[in-house]
């Protein structure tokens, strides 16, 4: 079983040694826990795909300590720099033309690479001592619920990896927002995430294109497949009016997950993500609560849809992919 380590300097040094030797380590980020490898080592990156049982057409994100280091790995542009200055370190991933130093296995054979500068202080301390970027998708079996605690990683991958760095609960709880900035004139969100699109548009003072409907084939960004972030228990979404009607006749075999605490309900199968409906709180608790309900033996999980605004778009995106059959 994987060892969970405290984030002290000695353990961080040992983890850097593991990474240089081509091994995998699970690490905390502000979004979710990641399964990290040296992004310049194709054999190490192959281990990520093997451990996660991840298809090779789903590319990886490369994590870097700052924007200046990007020149080694991809072609940058002034618009990408503007976004980085506004939101890095933080939960924004940029897709840019890659340089040959990045192995094809990282990018699913595409000529672009996804890059991010994380803000989690422990991950930053780890990566600032490395002389290579870290490929680090979520540290869970492919398409299952992403981990937001070290014990989530141990529960799912503890028999496949050796080391997990414990950084406590992930503050944001959902993955980064991904934006394609290969052509600054037609920047497009590829995946809704922890950074709302409204904040991006406010910072750059222009509209950013929304994600296109899913198309089969290879994607230039991770997390774009129709089924993802899924519990093993069947999951369905409900609008508020339909959900309120269902709650009047629940028999206890179905778990109901609401956005906010109900004013009048003591049923043990009715759960909630926040006291007052705050979207940042809902997002940070979503994966952890889905894991809890997935392990509780319900025959189905029914979740209330969020408003299509700000983080609500991200929450609904994750739930729609989790519910995809």
Rosetta blueprint (number, residue, H / E / L):
1 X L
2 X L
3 X E
4 X E
5 X E
6 X E
7 X L
8 X L
9 X H
10 X H
11 X H
12 X H
13 X H
14 X H
15 X H
16 X H
17 X H
18 X H
19 X H
20 X H
21 X L
22 X L
23 X L
24 X L
25 X E
26 X E
27 X E
28 X L
29 X L
30 X L
31 X L
32 X L
33 X L
34 X E
35 X E
36 X E
37 X E
38 X E
39 X L
40 X L
41 X L
42 X H
43 X H
44 X H
45 X H
46 X H
47 X H
48 X H
49 X H
50 X H
51 X H
52 X H
53 X L
54 X L
55 X L
56 X L
57 X L
58 X L
59 X L
60 X L
61 X E
62 X E
63 X E
64 X L
65 X L
66 X L
67 X L
68 X H
69 X H
70 X H
71 X H
72 X H
73 X L
74 X E
75 X L
76 X L
77 X L
78 X H
79 X H
80 X H
81 X H
82 X H
83 X H
84 X H
85 X H
86 X H
87 X H
88 X L
89 X L
90 X L
91 X L
92 X E
93 X E
94 X E
95 X E
96 X E
97 X E
98 X E
99 X L
100 X L
101 X L
102 X L
103 X L
104 X L
105 X L
106 X L
107 X L
108 X L
109 X L
110 X L
111 X L
112 X E
113 X E
114 X E
115 X E
116 X E
117 X L
118 X L
119 X L
120 X L
121 X H
122 X H
123 X H
124 X H
125 X H
126 X H
127 X H
128 X H
129 X L
130 X L
131 X L
132 X L
133 X L
134 X E
135 X E
136 X E
137 X E
138 X E
139 X L
140 X L
141 X L
142 X L
143 X L
144 X E
145 X L
146 X L
147 X L
148 X L
149 X L
150 X H
151 X H
152 X H
153 X H
154 X H
155 X H
156 X H
157 X H
158 X L
159 X L
160 X L
161 X L
162 X L
163 X E
164 X E
165 X E
166 X E
167 X L
168 X L
169 X L
170 X L
171 X L
172 X L
173 X L
174 X L
175 X L
176 X L
177 X E
178 X E
179 X E
180 X E
181 X L
182 X L
183 X L
184 X H
185 X H
186 X H
187 X L
188 X E
189 X E
190 X E
191 X E
192 X L
193 X L
194 X L
195 X L
196 X L
197 X H
198 X H
199 X H
200 X H
201 X H
202 X H
203 X H
204 X H
205 X L
206 X L
207 X L
208 X L
209 X E
210 X L
211 X L
212 X L
213 X L
214 X L
215 X L
216 X L
217 X L
218 X L
219 X L
220 X L
221 X L
222 X L
223 X L
224 X L
225 X L
226 X L
227 X L
228 X L
229 X L
230 X E
231 X L
232 X L
233 X L
234 X L
235 X E
236 X E
237 X E
238 X E
239 X L
240 X H
241 X H
242 X H
243 X H
244 X H
245 X H
246 X H
247 X H
248 X L
249 X L
250 X L
251 X L
252 X L
253 X L
254 X E
255 X E
256 X E
257 X E
258 X E
259 X L
260 X L
261 X L
262 X L
263 X L
264 X L
265 X L
266 X L
267 X L
268 X L
269 X L
270 X E
271 X E
272 X E
273 X L
274 X L
275 X L
276 X L
277 X L
278 X L
279 X H
280 X H
281 X H
282 X H
283 X H
284 X H
285 X H
286 X H
287 X H
288 X H
289 X H
290 X H
291 X H
292 X H
293 X H
294 X H
295 X L
296 X L
297 X L
298 X L
299 X L
300 X E
301 X E
302 X E
303 X E
304 X E
305 X L
306 X L
307 X L
308 X L
309 X L
310 X L
311 X H
312 X H
313 X H
314 X H
315 X H
316 X H
317 X H
318 X H
319 X H
320 X H
321 X H
322 X H
323 X H
324 X L
325 X L
